[in-house]
């Protein structure tokens, strides 16, 4: 066992912290209030190399390992406190680009990855539908082979980045009667006739990311846009959880780190009954619980990342445990921070308010906590 | 970064687990049920068996990670035996090894490591637990030695211990930081009297009693490490070590609970299927697994950081003890819930585990004191102005 980061990783973390403090933090309050994605910021994330972090250099990325990716996500969440842009980054890099990297043909990688890695194109992944979320295999979007094309029909919803995306990785079924085995992944270009996206939704948190429905009205794509082969979509979707339950969680953990710091500072400054509120045990208890939460979350997240880096197949138990804990306990801890700030914590100017709304997504996105418990229970009952 | 155990460690741990399963586990129930005098006989058998297995040698000589990993398996087999072993090998053994003079080590360490001799830590008093300012035991200079008088309470292992590590004031005016001193005292010392064992709620096999010291004379050689006034710092280090031992205890008890609950969930049928296939029961198993898995990781990490002298090690030891201690209580509660009425019966392992687990939140740093300590470190770090 060895729990240290390399000196390069530590240095890179510092760079990311500084970048997020200077570039993200000053802009995110307004972006959150308006619910607007900031393209200037996006370009800066691209210039920093963050958008193509795990993509190999030959495809225009940085070729970073997963632990480094998590460190970057954590640092940007920590100093930027911006659940919106980090969510957009996660969906773009880890759900869209990484899927193309891991399952794409050489031609697909050459065509899509360099522009995704630089951020010139924005990517999205479309799995959830109006009628199915947790039960993703029940999806009803169909793809039908017709000559040298696939024709896609159906609708997707809650798709992060959809209103902005040039490239979408879409899951559809070639044959509903074959259930999981019919599910197939496709790469769909934005300008494909028949593809339309809805208006950006007004979300509770992570508001700077753009989320909408996607409609496929006899949307025709060439055969070569099938990703990973016909009928292989379900394992591709499942494999994505490695990213979902490590890298995409990282900004949430970073947000919790910010919350602890700002709560501790506030507790020493704010006075009540002639002393700093840090002197009250009920405040101290919350700070202690937040600290324990952060230590454990980081271990849980880096364990998933380190295993992948070492080529060890993902243990679904570990991934589920990590996701459930960061999601559920993270929300409680974000709420505890609002308690420490009292009335101030309830108004928009204080980032702990934004962080509480952002943290709620940790329990929902990428597999709800209920589903995580079901996964763990099922494996224990084997 | 690597979260995996190396093969050699895994082998060592598996081998020890097998011993615990075969030799220790069958005595867990009797140790809980029989009267105190018989309990001591069972316990002595367990402790000498552990000595032959090299467990005390591990506690004295091996890495903290090994101690935690082996300890968890011992606690899984029998929490009471674990506690008795830790009270000797860690609460007494760690300060001996870390601070003791060459002469003290020579005198005690060999028999301690082989399991022939047993030690204990006599610190707590009726008016002093979390706050040592309330200690009443005093050591007065007399010639070249000291006369020690006072009343120690809740001393685990006292009924069978050969040696007592006693904390006493050598100079109350100096305050906690330099007024306290540890003395190593033999059981045979005139004036030292062990009281009747107290009946505890759980971990009953780890026999506990008060210890009275009535003008017990010791020479200067009894001063731990030969240095007066170092007791407070020495105790702090010892407690940090004990926090990780308690984490191992909590994890072991929790694992035993999860195993029992999983077996019950698979074999107990209701409404035509195993109860574990009902979502509510399955979710309980998932929560139990999660708490154990995360707690184990945090404990290993805390051990790693302490071993490497990291700045945040004390806070992490407190965090590990806090998290695993509360988790053990929660896990035991869920395990009993899954067993329904059967788990509520005397003689059922889960009933015992439920009582045992409560110890983890109370001893060697209450959860309240741990939270206060963790918060103090955070506030120090982020204090402005």
Interface residues (C-beta under 8 A of the other chain):
Chain A: X1 X2 X3 X4 X5 X67 X260 X261 X264 X265 X267 X268 X269 X278 X281 X283 X284 X285 X287 X288 X289 X291 X292 X295 X296 X299 X300 X302 X303 X306 X307 X309 X310 X312 X317 X318 X320 X321 X324 X325 X370 X372 X373 X374 X375 X376 X377 X378 X380 X381
Chain B: X1 X2 X3 X4 X5 X65 X262 X265 X266 X274 X276 X277 X279 X281 X282 X283 X285 X286 X287 X289 X290 X293 X294 X297 X298 X300 X301 X304 X305 X315 X316 X319 X322 X323 X368 X370 X371 X372 X374 X375 X376 X377 X378 X379 X381 X382 X383 X384 X385
